[in-house]
Amino acid sequence: MAIYIEKPKCIGCKLCIPSCPYGAIDMVDGKAEFNDSCTSCGACAYACPTGAIVLEMAGKGEVDTSQYKGIWVVGEVTGEGKLAMVTAELIGEGRKLAAELDTDVSVVLIGHEIEDLAKRAAGYGADRVYLVEDPALKRYRTQPFTNVLTGLINEHKPEIVLIGATTMGRDLASRVAARIKAGLTADCTELTINPESKLLEQTRPAFGGNVMATILCEFTRPQMATVRPKVMAPMEFDESREAEIIRVPVSIDEKSIATKILEVIQDDSGSHVNLTEADIIVSGGRGLGDPKHFALIEELADAVGGAVGASRATVDAGWIPATHQVGQTGKTVHPKLYIACGISGAVQHLAGMSSSDCIVAINKDPEAPIFGVAHYGIVGDLFQVIPAMVAAIKERRGDSA
Ligand SMILES: Cc1cc2nc3c(=O)[nH]c(=O)nc-3n(C[C@H](O)[C@H](O)[C@H](O)COP(=O)(O)OP(=O)(O)OC[C@H]3O[C@@H](n4cnc5c(N)ncnc54)[C@H](O)[C@@H]3O)c2cc1C
């Protein structure tokens, strides 16, 4: 990748200067000129109104793949300023891949006043943390995060970049991959290193979940993948573990960012929908018979302090929004307790929940496949079983008079 300025086209408008997060553009004799801080992130090329700044990409097979080393995990910061669990999961997975490639794991943390998270990343297994802090990076926005991450990748050339398949990760990964002309495999559920080619084998559901496709990015670097939360296991947190912390100086002009965050509104339905973070999930299936009976599931979820999940049959029937769907084409979950109510246990549903620590199934059909994965099975009518469970829980808690 190369970036250069076609001087005759430069009109000296200076719009490129605030667009650069690395302070890499000076004006010399009324024309823009790069200094040594340029990372070829390309932000200025997008800001230039005359096309004077040209970003040249390598063609197929022209990338010198031998220059790219190391595994990177792009960290995610939660709304509460904590390290997202998916980051810990990816660091754990990164360690396994790094062992195969005999390399190390770096984490990129982008935000504002997040130094303590670098220590968390170290405790979860990072060897190195690139810490990028700026007030303009306090909350995720596509443009500045893309510019910063693209610049870092161009400068340090990691071989593999892993990002959580979260709302942020899906947005950021696709933008960065497009900017650096790398391939991207979205929503992976498995990652391995091919023992011969040493390429990253990226496996994900394809064709609506009917096949599992394994994808290779042979010609471009880095090999980029987003990975579903809760699929990979994090390492045990070790407070004594240390990482090299590299502070990356940036200076971001708020005026150069097209989007502004005016207000952060808490999603009130969060306690019922936040499936991937929930320790307890109560899921309803077609056995509920009617959308209004999801009230029973909510009641049980409230009683046990859990989130509400659903089978695809209920989502397809329009009984509940798709954000609740668990399974191959829904969310992969790994709660401590999963209660399946009126769910048959189709293989596609099991794909999203069978790794739960404890599964309780309520189904009136003793032959239902869900009992094959359940630790506790209740053969019975959910309309009798759920109210009895709720009453028993409330009684134990002393809720009832
Ligand atoms: C490509 C593809 C992807 C898919 N992805 C997903 C996915 O991500 N998630 C998913 O869930 N499905 C997925 N499916 C659909 C899946 O195959 C099943 O059709 C679906 O999971 C069935 O949902 P269900 O268990 O709610 O309904 P059913 O299979 O109809 O089961 C209803 C169950 O309720 C029981 N029941 C009925 N009445 C009562 C009662 N009163 N008390 C107790 N039990 C009762 C019945 O005995 C039955 O076992 C996918 C399918 C395909 C082809």
The ligand as a MOL file (V3000), in Angstrom:
LIG
                    3D

  0  0  0     0  0            999 V3000
M  V30 BEGIN CTAB
M  V30 COUNTS 53 58 0 0 0
M  V30 BEGIN ATOM
M  V30 1 C -30.8400 -23.1510 8.1690 0
M  V30 2 C -31.6480 -23.2050 9.4140 0
M  V30 3 C -31.2580 -22.4350 10.4850 0
M  V30 4 C -31.9920 -22.4830 11.6760 0
M  V30 5 N -31.6020 -21.7340 12.7290 0
M  V30 6 C -32.2730 -21.8480 13.9040 0
M  V30 7 C -31.8470 -21.1400 15.0600 0
M  V30 8 O -30.8970 -20.3500 15.0460 0
M  V30 9 N -32.5390 -21.3080 16.1990 0
M  V30 10 C -33.6400 -22.1420 16.2940 0
M  V30 11 O -34.2060 -22.2360 17.3780 0
M  V30 12 N -34.0530 -22.8080 15.1990 0
M  V30 13 C -33.4080 -22.6760 14.0240 0
M  V30 14 N -33.8890 -23.3170 12.9320 0
M  V30 15 C -35.1980 -23.9760 13.0190 0
M  V30 16 C -35.1470 -25.3410 13.6620 0
M  V30 17 O -34.8700 -26.3100 12.6970 0
M  V30 18 C -36.5170 -25.6500 14.3140 0
M  V30 19 O -37.5470 -25.5610 13.3480 0
M  V30 20 C -36.8940 -24.7460 15.4760 0
M  V30 21 O -35.8430 -24.6560 16.3970 0
M  V30 22 C -38.1120 -25.2990 16.1620 0
M  V30 23 O -38.5450 -24.4320 17.1560 0
M  V30 24 P -39.3580 -24.9620 18.3990 0
M  V30 25 O -38.5550 -25.9750 19.1280 0
M  V30 26 O -39.8270 -23.7750 19.1510 0
M  V30 27 O -40.6540 -25.6020 17.7210 0
M  V30 28 P -41.0840 -27.1140 17.5640 0
M  V30 29 O -40.0230 -27.8940 16.8950 0
M  V30 30 O -42.3990 -27.0660 16.9060 0
M  V30 31 O -41.1910 -27.6600 19.0410 0
M  V30 32 C -42.2100 -27.2740 19.9380 0
M  V30 33 C -42.0540 -28.1690 21.1660 0
M  V30 34 O -42.9510 -27.7260 22.1640 0
M  V30 35 C -43.4580 -28.8840 22.8250 0
M  V30 36 N -44.7400 -28.4910 23.4140 0
M  V30 37 C -45.9160 -28.1970 22.7830 0
M  V30 38 N -46.8420 -27.8060 23.6910 0
M  V30 39 C -46.2400 -27.8860 24.9110 0
M  V30 40 C -46.6930 -27.6320 26.2290 0
M  V30 41 N -47.9370 -27.1730 26.4710 0
M  V30 42 N -45.8390 -27.8310 27.2510 0
M  V30 43 C -44.5790 -28.2940 27.0510 0
M  V30 44 N -44.0910 -28.5550 25.8020 0
M  V30 45 C -44.9180 -28.3440 24.7460 0
M  V30 46 C -43.5680 -29.9280 21.7490 0
M  V30 47 O -43.5740 -31.2280 22.3260 0
M  V30 48 C -42.3570 -29.6460 20.8820 0
M  V30 49 O -41.2560 -30.4360 21.3110 0
M  V30 50 C -33.1700 -23.2950 11.7500 0
M  V30 51 C -33.5340 -24.0610 10.6500 0
M  V30 52 C -32.7860 -24.0210 9.4990 0
M  V30 53 C -33.1940 -24.8430 8.3360 0
M  V30 END ATOM
M  V30 BEGIN BOND
M  V30 1 1 1 2
M  V30 2 1 2 3
M  V30 3 2 2 52
M  V30 4 2 3 4
M  V30 5 1 4 5
M  V30 6 1 4 50
M  V30 7 2 5 6
M  V30 8 1 6 7
M  V30 9 1 6 13
M  V30 10 2 7 8
M  V30 11 1 7 9
M  V30 12 1 9 10
M  V30 13 2 10 11
M  V30 14 1 10 12
M  V30 15 2 12 13
M  V30 16 1 13 14
M  V30 17 1 14 15
M  V30 18 1 14 50
M  V30 19 1 15 16
M  V30 20 1 16 17
M  V30 21 1 16 18
M  V30 22 1 18 19
M  V30 23 1 18 20
M  V30 24 1 20 21
M  V30 25 1 20 22
M  V30 26 1 22 23
M  V30 27 1 23 24
M  V30 28 2 24 25
M  V30 29 1 24 26
M  V30 30 1 24 27
M  V30 31 1 27 28
M  V30 32 2 28 29
M  V30 33 1 28 30
M  V30 34 1 28 31
M  V30 35 1 31 32
M  V30 36 1 32 33
M  V30 37 1 33 34
M  V30 38 1 33 48
M  V30 39 1 34 35
M  V30 40 1 35 36
M  V30 41 1 35 46
M  V30 42 1 36 37
M  V30 43 1 36 45
M  V30 44 2 37 38
M  V30 45 1 38 39
M  V30 46 1 39 40
M  V30 47 2 39 45
M  V30 48 1 40 41
M  V30 49 2 40 42
M  V30 50 1 42 43
M  V30 51 2 43 44
M  V30 52 1 44 45
M  V30 53 1 46 47
M  V30 54 1 46 48
M  V30 55 1 48 49
M  V30 56 2 50 51
M  V30 57 1 51 52
M  V30 58 1 52 53
M  V30 END BOND
M  V30 END CTAB
M  END
